């Protein structure tokens, strides 16, 4: 572990290599698992606000799930998360022309409809964050469905922290990211 300001950073964030390979996984992270995307409390308010802008991107099943369950839920761990369609895929996904699952929230952002990119937990993946009494910790989270992303990352020689430059800056700021890069160079 390295400490960057008040954030503890797992060594794997520096040593593991990763580049999402949507051509291979087809967005499996949007459907696998037993919960929706983790949300920070302030993100629940953002989803309430931008939902009318995101709604046109969603499937009918996604809209129906949100109508019944809400734009966000409190999951069985007492955390906020996105609702699921029939306990499977995230209610905010849509299927691209080739069957790839994509985020309707992110597509609204890419189309200039909103300034909110997508849940930070999704944007940061394969990093997971954990609140500590002294600050926060970030850890690399290996998930078998991302094996192709690990292979592509190794082929391209892209460490996790470089692949996630934009979301790390979004979450912690440019100065923190610059310090993270310096920490990566230390041995």
Secondary structure, 3 states (H helix, E strand, C coil): CEEECCEEECCHHHHCECCCCHHHHCCHHHCCCCCCCEECHHHHHHHHHHHHHHHHHCCHHHHHHHHHHCCCEECCCCCEECCECCCCCECCEEECCCCCEEEHHHHHHHCCCCCCCCCHHHHHCCEEEEEECCEEEEEECCCHHHHHHHHHHHHHCCEHHHHCHHHHHHHHCHHHHHHHHHHHHCC
